[in-house]
Amino acid sequence: MGSKFIDALKCFIRYPADATRLMLGAYEPETIELIKKEFPEVEIESLGFYFGALLALIFLLLCVISYIMWVLYSMGMIG
C-alpha cells in the first residue's frame, strides 16, 4: 500500500485538477489516458480512497498539534 499511496500522492501533486475530476466521477477518456500515461501503476478507481486517506492523515496530524498546543497552554508554557 505504501508505494501505491506515494504514486497516488505524486499524481495529486502533478495533476490536481485531473485527479479531482476522476475522483468526482467524470471519467473523461483524455484524463484517463493522461493519468495512465504518466502513472501506469496508479489505479484510477482507487484515487478517491488514497485521497481520503491523505486527508484523514492530515486531519489527524492537525488534531495532535492542536492537543499539544492546548496542553502547553493549560500548563502555562505558551500564551
C-alpha positions in Angstrom: 0.0 0.0 0.0 2.9 2.3 0.6 4.1 2.6 -3.0 0.5 2.9 -4.3 -0.1 5.7 -1.8 3.1 7.5 -2.8 2.2 7.1 -6.5 -1.3 8.4 -6.0 0.2 11.4 -4.0 2.5 12.2 -6.9 -0.5 12.1 -9.2 -2.4 14.5 -7.0 0.6 16.9 -6.8 1.3 16.8 -10.5 -2.2 16.8 -11.9 -4.5 18.1 -9.1 -7.4 19.1 -11.4 -7.4 15.9 -13.4 -7.2 13.7 -10.3 -10.0 15.6 -8.7 -12.2 15.2 -11.8 -11.5 11.5 -11.8 -12.4 11.2 -8.1 -15.7 13.1 -8.6 -16.7 10.5 -11.3 -16.0 12.4 -14.5 -14.3 9.6 -16.4 -13.2 11.5 -19.5 -11.1 9.5 -21.9 -8.4 12.2 -22.2 -8.0 12.5 -18.5 -7.7 8.7 -18.0 -5.2 8.4 -20.8 -3.1 11.3 -19.3 -3.0 9.7 -15.9 -2.4 6.2 -17.2 0.4 7.5 -19.4 2.2 9.4 -16.7 1.4 7.0 -13.8 0.7 3.5 -15.2 0.7 1.8 -11.7 -2.0 4.1 -10.3 -5.4 2.5 -10.2 -7.9 5.1 -11.4 -10.7 3.6 -9.3 -8.8 3.9 -6.0 -7.6 7.5 -6.3 -10.5 8.6 -4.2 -9.6 6.1 -1.5 -6.0 7.3 -1.3 -7.0 11.0 -1.4 -9.4 10.3 1.5 -6.6 8.5 3.4 -4.3 11.5 2.8 -7.0 13.9 4.1 -7.5 11.7 7.2 -3.8 11.7 8.0 -3.6 15.5 7.6 -6.7 15.8 9.9 -5.1 13.5 12.5 -1.9 15.5 12.4 -3.7 18.8 12.9 -5.7 17.3 15.8 -2.4 16.1 17.5 -0.8 19.5 17.1 -4.0 21.2 18.5 -4.0 18.9 21.5 -0.3 19.5 22.2 -0.8 23.3 22.0 -3.8 23.0 24.3 -1.8 21.0 26.9 1.1 23.5 26.7 -1.3 26.4 27.1 -3.0 24.9 30.1 0.4 24.3 31.7 1.2 28.0 31.2 4.1 27.3 28.9 2.7 29.3 26.0 0.3 32.2 25.7 
